[in-house]
Amino acid sequence: MIPQTSPPSTSSSDTPHALHLETYRLTKRFGSFTALDDVSITVRPGTVHALLGENGAGKSTLVKAIVGYHRPTEGSVLVDGREHDIASPVVARDLGLGMVYQHFTVVPGMTVAENLLLARGKLPMMVDWKAARAELDAFMSTTPFRLPLDAQPGDLSAGEKQKLEILKQLFLKPRLLILDEPTSVLTPQEADEVLGALRDRAHAMECSVLMITHKFREVMAYADDVSVLRKGALAATGAVADCTPDSLAAAMVGESRSDAVTENKWVREAREPGAVKLAIDKLDVMGDRGEPAVRALSLSVRRGEIVGIAGVSGNGQRELMQALVGQRSRLGGQVNVDGEAFLARRAENRARKVRSLPEEPLGNACVGPLSVAQNMALRSFDEAPWASGGLVRWGALRERARAWIAEYGVKTQGERAAIRTLSGGNVQRAVLARELAGEAELLLVSNPVFGLDFAAVAEIHGRLIAARNRGAAVLLVSEDLDELLALADRIVVMSEGRIVHDVAAAEATRQSLGEYMGGKGH
């Protein structure tokens, strides 16, 4: 348990602009489900307070209750020691509470200036643009980062759009700023710039900051205090100086599971990569709106190596992987597996032992209403020894599914349960069991642990290392640099649909990778 700290006292004659926020025994139920259970936290004035927890722990429910999107079932929210009924986001804004959401809310057809003014919610029928520009220029001179006022969101990078979301809230002069995963679309340098600037504003008593994150590095580097939620309840709260990443992880998953989380059952073996398994030559792929998403991309992956693809979200990684697994057509170029043309047809996947672990596997690799056993059989139900004379041996396939469920630790009511009833981590384990069957020789993996709990992350990372150790080629797309640095033998950076950097993982640094993610090398 992290030791608890008390907020500093402030006299009524010297009230800071940064507010003092408390939640008192806050509870939120949705029908019979309790999403938030008796949670009391304190955000001290002029501090950065990090909010940690596994996917589904209640973090978003808590902050939405604070800003008026959810009415709490029980408990209260106190601002500067006074209880307030925050019935809507408008009430929250009037109290000085601002929130930057994980998904962009900018209006695409409007300029940066227009988006900033629109954040106020109330505008006159006619805007005095001379006065408005003067006000916005003055505002920009005080901000930690600047954007061109005449640019439209379509002209901005993902990182610049996130900065615009933060600027919109700063324009309203909030006394408390809530951030939901603020660095998910930023390069490491941009993340440090944004978090460092917000920490400085907090320490200058201009505002308090409550930040949802899943990155321990950000907590240790930028937060003053931290609270951990587990299964909707407060597991720990206190000063960052009194905790470590290990203690935070134990609080997130529970002491009984902490050993399983940190145990490393798979060790990376020293080995030289083998022959080229996957060769991509000048591949072109179009995006959803008909724009070039992958541009003349060339890349090879050898047996016995993990090649990681880094890059800010939206730089062609998704379209590349969809083209490789056959979910998106290719405009030009060549893809070879074992030296032969590869079109990702089912027979080719089977013959060359190509498997994939896509992002959001329930939507991309499963049939939700079908059972766990049926989903595990999708690769092989129509081949010997599982089929004969046009008949499928479902009894044998269910027996195999039970063995995989035990081996991979899939938590389910049984092999006959619909796979959509499983948690995200258990769906991922079930898909992994199917895709690694028959000793896969090429694995195409996209953000494999996004939103999963620590035990699932350790399991899946270990399975990928084990596949690499026995000679499989692994192409891994991840938006988490720490994941790539931990798993990959080689890291390439994608920017604007191209490979702009290729480096051995042992020689890579967050700084250098971030520079190329931000556009260096074009």
N, C-alpha and C positions, 0 to 999 in steps of 0.2 A: 504494500500500500504506500502511496506517495504521501508524505506529510502534508497536512493542510496548512495554508497560510491565511492570514487575515488582511483585509484591504487597509491601506493607510487612511487615517482619519483626516478630514478636511474641514476647516472652519467655515461657517456661513459667510464670513467676510472675504474669504478667499476661495470661492467655489470655482473649480477648474472647468474649462470648456468640455474636456473629456468627461463623459458621464460614468457613474457607478451603476452597474447592472447586476441584479440578482434574480435568479429564479428560485422560488420556494416551493418545494415538494410538487413540482410540475408533473402532471400525469395526463396522458392522452390515450384514449381508447378508441378504436375503430370497431364497433360491434363488440364481439367477445375478445378481440385481439388488443393487447396492451402494448402500444408502440413505445410509450414513454412511461416510466414507472417511478414516481416519487423522486424526481431529479432536482437537486439544489446545487447551483453553482454560483460563483461570484466572479465577475469581471471587474478588476480594480481599475480606477480611473488612470488613464495614461499608460496602460500596459497592453501587450499583445497576449491574448489568451488563446491557446491552441485547443481544438476539440478533436480527439482521436476516437477511433472505434472501427470495428470491422463493418463490412457491408451489412446494412440492416440493423445496426446497433442502436439507431434512433437519433443520429446526429442531425439529419435534415429535418426530422419531425420537431426536434427541440428548437432549432433556429426559426422554423416556420411558425412555431407557437409564439416565439418572441416577437416576430415582426407582423403578426396578425393574420397570417394565412390559415392557421389552425386555431380554433378556440380550445384552450385546454379543458379537459374534463374535470380536473381538480388542480389546485395550486394557484400560484400567482406569479406575476412578473413585477419587479420593483425597479424603478428608475430613480436614482439618487435617494434611495430609502423610502420612496413613496410607491404604494401599489397603484397600478394602472390597469384599466380594462382595455387591452389593445384589441379592438374588435375588427380592425382591418389594417392593411398596409398604409393607408392614408393616415390613420391615427399614429402608427409607428413612425412615419416620416415626420409628422408634426412634433413628436417627442424627440426627434433627432436621431432616429435609428435608420440606417441605410444598409442595403444588402446587395452584394454582387453575386449573381447566380452562376452556377456551373455552365449553363447554356446561354449563348449570346442572346441579348434582347434588343440589340441595335436595329434601327429601321434601315434596310438596305438602300433604299432610294434617296435617303437624305444625307446631307453632308455631316461632317463631324460637328460643326457649329449648330446645325439644326437638331442633331441628336442631343447635344448638351442642353439646349434650350427646352427641348421636349421633355427632358427628365424632370422639369419642374412640375409638370402635370397641368399647370394653369398658364395659358398664354393669352395675350390680348388678341383681338380680331386682326389688328394690323401690327406687325413687328417693326419697330424702329431699328433697322439694321445697323445704322451708324452707331447708335448707342449700344446695341447688342454686341457689335464687334469690339467696341472699346471695352465693354465689360468682360467679354471672353478673352481678349488679349491680356487684360489685367489678371484674370484668373489663371491663364496659362503661365504667366510669369511667376506664379507662386506654386506651381505643381511640380511633383518630382519627375515627371516626364512630359514631353510635349508631342502633339500630333498636329499636322496641318489642318486648319479649320475648314478648308474648302475640299478636303479629300472625302470621298464616299467610302463606306465600309468595304465595298467591292475592291477598292484599291489598296486596302490594308491587309497585312499579314494576320495570321491568327493571333499572334502575340500582340500586335497593335490593336486588334479588336478587343482583346481582354483589357488592355490599358484604357481603351475608350470606355469600357464598362466601369472601370474604377474611377475614371475622370468624371463620368456622369454622376456618380455618388459624391465625390469630393466637391463637385460644383454646388451641391445642395448643403454643403457645410455640415455633415453629420457629426454628432457627438459620439456615436458608436457606429463603427463600420463592420459589417459581418461579411466574410468572404467564404464562398463554398468552393473548395479545391481551386484556388486562384491561379496556380501555376501549371495546370494540366496541359495548357497549350503554349507554354513559354519555353524558350531555350533556357539552359542553366544560367546564362548571364542575365537574361531578362528576369528570371525568377529572383535572382539575387538583387537586381535593381529594384524591382517592385516591392519585395518584402523588406529590403533595407530601408527604402523610402518610407514605407508605412510604419515601420518600427520607429524611425526617427520622428515622424509626426506624432505618434503615440507618446513617445518619451518627452516631447515638447508640450504635452498636455493639450494638443489640438483635437485629439479624438482618442477613444479606446478602440481596440480591434479584437474581434472574435473570429478566429480562422479555423475552418474545417480543413483538415489535411490528412493524408495517409503516409506522409514522408517524415520519418524520424529526423532526417537531416534538417528539415525546415523547422521542426519543433525545437531542436537543440540549438540551432543557430539564431533564431529570430524571436522565439516566444519567451515571455517572462513566466507565465503560468500555463498549466495544462490540465485538462479534465479528460477522463477516459470513460466512455460509455460501453457497456457490454450487455447485450440482450435487453436494451431499453432502460437499464438501470445505471446509476453512477458507480463505476468500479473504483475510481481513484481521482483525486484532485489535489493540486498543490503547486509548489514552485518547481520550475524546470531545473533549477540548480540542484535540487534534491533528488533527481531521478536520472536514470540511464535508459538508453534504448531497450536494454534487456528488461528492465523493470516495467517500462511502458508496454512492451510486448506481452509480458506476463499478465499485466492488468487487462489487456485487451482480450486475451484468450482464456484467462483463468489459470491459476497456479497448477492445476492438475494436468493442463495440456501444454504447459510451457516447455517441458523437456521434449515432448514430441515435436514441437515447433522448431527448436534449436538443434535437434539431433540431425546429423548429416550422415545419412545411410549410404550416399553415393559420393564417391571421391573422384574428381577429375584425374584421369590417367594421363601421364606424359606420353605423347605419341605423335608421330609425324602424320599429317594428312595423307590419305591415299589418292587414288585416281579420281578425276573429276566425275561426279555423279550428275550434277545439274549444270547446264551451260545455257545462259541466256545471251542472245546476240542481237543488239540494236532493236529491242522490243519497243513497240509503240502501242499505247492503249488509250482509248478515249474515256473521258469522264461522263458523269450522268447528264451533263448539260451540253455534250458535244464538244467539249474543250479537250485539248491534249492533257492527259493526266500522267502518262509515262512516256518519256521522250528518249528514243534511241538508247535504251538502257542495256548495258552489258554487265554480266555478273556470273561468276562460277562458284559452285560449292563442291568441295571434295568430300570423299568418304572420311568419316572420323573427325569431322570438324563442325562446329556451330558457327555459322555466319550470322551476325546480328545486323539488322537494318535499323538505324536510328534516324530520327527526323521529327520535326514538329508535325502534329496531326494535320492531314490535308495536303501533304506533298506527294501524293501518288502511291503511298504504301498500300492502302486498301485496294486500289485498282490493280496494282501489280499482283498481289496475292490472289485476287479474284480471277485474273487472267491465267495465272499458273494452275489453279485448281479447276478451271473450266466454267466458272460462273460469269465470266465476262469475255467478250470476243476480243481478239487481237487485231490491231490495225496493220501491223507490220512487224518484221523481225522474225527471229527463230528461237524456239526453245527445244533443247535436246536433253534427253536423259539417257545415260549410258551410250552417248554418241549417236543416238537415233532420234528423229523428230518425235516430239511429244505434244499431243493435243488434249491430254487429260481425259481421255475416254476411259470408261470403266475397265475395259479389257487391258488397256495400257497400264492403268494404276495397279491392276492385279499382277500383271506379268513383271513389271519393274519395281513392284513393292513400294509404290508411292502412296503416302498417307498424309492427311492434313488435320490440323487442330485449329479450327477457325475461331475468330472472336465471336462471342455470343453463340456458343454451340447449339443451344436449344433452338435458336432460329435458323442456324446455318448448317447444322450437321445432324439434326434429329427430326423425327416426326412426333410431335408432342403427345398426341393421343395414344400412340403405340406403346407397348410395354417396354421395360428396360431390356428384356431378352430380345424382343423384336428389333429394337434399335441397335443392340450389340451385334445382331445378325445381318445388318444391311449390306455389309461387304461380301458376305459369303453364303447367304441362305440358299443360293441357286447353284452351288458347286459341290462336288464330292468332298468329303463324305456326308455333307449335310443335306444333300438332295439326291434322289435316285428315281428315275422313271417319271420325272415331272412332279414328284411328291417331296415335300419338305419335311425333314425329320425334326419337328419342333421339340419333341421331348429331349433329343440330344442337344439341341441348341439351348434349351432352358437349363440343362445340366451344365453346359459350358458357361452360360451366363452366371450361374451360381458360383462357379469356381472363380470367374473374373471378379465378381462382386466381393468375394472374400479376399482375393489377392490385392485388389486395388482399394479396399476399404470403402466401397460405395455404401453409403447409408440409405437404405430403402426398405420399404415394407416387404419387398420380395421381388423376384425377377418378373412377376406378372404385373407389377405396379406401373401405371403410366409414367413415362419418363418426365413429363411436365410437372409431376408432383414432387420431384427431387429439388434440393437446393442447387444453386449455381455451381458450387464446388463439386457436388456429387454428380451432376450432369457432366462436368468436365472430366471427372475420373472415369465415368462410364464410357465417354467418347474416347478417352485416352486408351482404355483397355482394348477397345475395338481397333483403334488405329495402329497400336503397337503390335497387334497380333501378327504372327507369321514373320516376326523380325523385320519390320519396315526398314527399308534402305534409304528412303528420302522422306523427311518430315518437313511439311510446310506449315509453319506455326505463326499465328497472329495474336498478339496480346493475350497470352494463354492464361494469365492469372488476374486479369482486371476484375476488381471487385470481390475477389475470393478471400477467404479467411487464411490465417497464417499457416495452419496445418495443410490446407489444400495447396498453398503456394509452395511449401517445402516439398510436398509429395510430387507435384508436377515438375518442378525444377529438377528434382532428383531423377525422375524418369527420363527427362530430356538428356541429362548428363549420362545416364546409363546407356541410352541409345547411341549417343556419340561415342562412348567408350568401346562399344562393340562394333563400331565401324559405320554407323548410319551417318548420312549427311543431313544436317539440320539447317534450314533457313528460318530465322526467327525475327519477326517484326515486333518491336516493342517501343512504346513511348516512354518507358522508364529506363533512364540511362543506368541506374544502379543495377537493374536486372540484366542489361546487356553486358555491363562490365563484369558481372559475376559469372555469367554463363558462356559468353561467346569466346571463341578463339580468334575471330577476326570481326571487325566492325566496319560497316560502310555507312555513309550518311547520304540520305536522299533529300534533295531540295528541288522544288519545282519539277518533280518527275525525273530527275537525273541523279546519278551517283556522282557526288562531288568530293568524296573523300573515302579512302580505303586504308585501314591501318590494323596492325596486330593489336588485339585487345590489351595485351600486356604493355603496350607502348601508348595506349590511348589515355587521355585525361578528360574529365568533365569539361574543363576549360576549352581544350582544343576541339572536342566534339561540338560543344555549344557554338563555337565560332562558325563552324561549317553548317550547322543547323540554322544559323542566323543569316546565311547567304554568302559566306566566304567561299571562294572557289568558282564562282560564276564568271 
